[in-house]
């Protein structure tokens, strides 16, 4: 008897959970018919919670469901989230320990905490419910997702990055990925405290940014490129005019004089697209002191390099690459794919004169994001772009549980920009570049 009861209990729980989901869906539809959605902005959350509580009580009278006080309060909270927010996603978005939310159809939800993935007990009623939430997210930023346009990049109100893929490209149902951004931007001090890089590296990068060197931040997916770009941008003086260009606006600059631009996909007729390259060209007419491009991934790299070479020094951008040398190769490939035919040496000479500093960030095997290397482009030797590494992360050991132990060290090479730093009033001590022996 006990064995059978042990087997039956999970089935009963599953049936009850399904009934609660169906009941919540019915109430949600009733709420949409009953509430004046246009007036929701003027209603306090407590008033809305009371109104929804009354509707839930009426619904329970007509059903045979019996809810505990805890279940009742949770149901009311979930319905408030459905009406005012993004339904089942709201508790995950409110959790500061979560950095990524990954939805694999309505039945599976994973989150990343501390660099590790874990499954959480968050579930949508069905794929249609998940699609309603996705549509609510993308429509808020003037974008769409459907069978004719099955993928979309968007953002939440707090700047968190959203990507959605829906059928027919998503075989089993909608896929949703959210890269959460901290409501309080990461400062340099906070990143140093978290072990992302050292004080010496920060001092060097501060001098690089303030003396208007062009910086390229390179790294793989999820390695912390945008976070690093946000942190480095804090070194820019408040009296400079900055123009930011992104596919999806994510940068959180703290300066006063910032013009933010965002690309636009084509409309349903295939017209009206505004590309990153269009915006870079337009930015050149806006008298910027610095141009910051969220990420270069196509032919806009040509205009970005030209801007860096023609008076817009101190500009910054990011690129997907696993090493500084790979980053140079990717830029060459982007220029080649643009259709502009230039001799390889001319391409590399243009790159070497435009970019001075390459910051390589990496998400390592223990899940932590670290600044793996800071390199300078020295110039050209024949047809080869020459670089020198100034700082690097030195891996010492891997502890039980996979945690990497290491240290940030100078390579012993003195920066070629030391004289420039001195002229601008940022004389760095020689000990900064001395390797720790």
Secondary structure by P-SEA (a helix, b strand, c coil): caaaaaaaaaaaaaaaaaaaaaaaaaaaaaaaacccccccccccaaaaaaaaaaaaaaaaaaccccccaaaaaaaaaaaaaaaccccccccccccccccbbbbccccbbbbbcccbbbbcccccccaaaaaaaaaaaaaaacccccccccccccccccbbbbbbbccccccccbbbbbbccccccccaaaaaaaccccaaaaaaaaaaaaaccbbbbbbcccccaaaaaaaaaccccccbbbbbbcccccccccccbbbbbbbbcccccccccccaaaaaaaaaaccccbbbbccccccaaaaaaaaaaccccccccccccccaaaaaaaaaaaaaaccccccaaaaaaaaaacccbbbbbbbccccccccccccccccccccbbbbbbcbbbbbccccccbbbbbbbbbccccccaaaaaaaaccccccccccccc
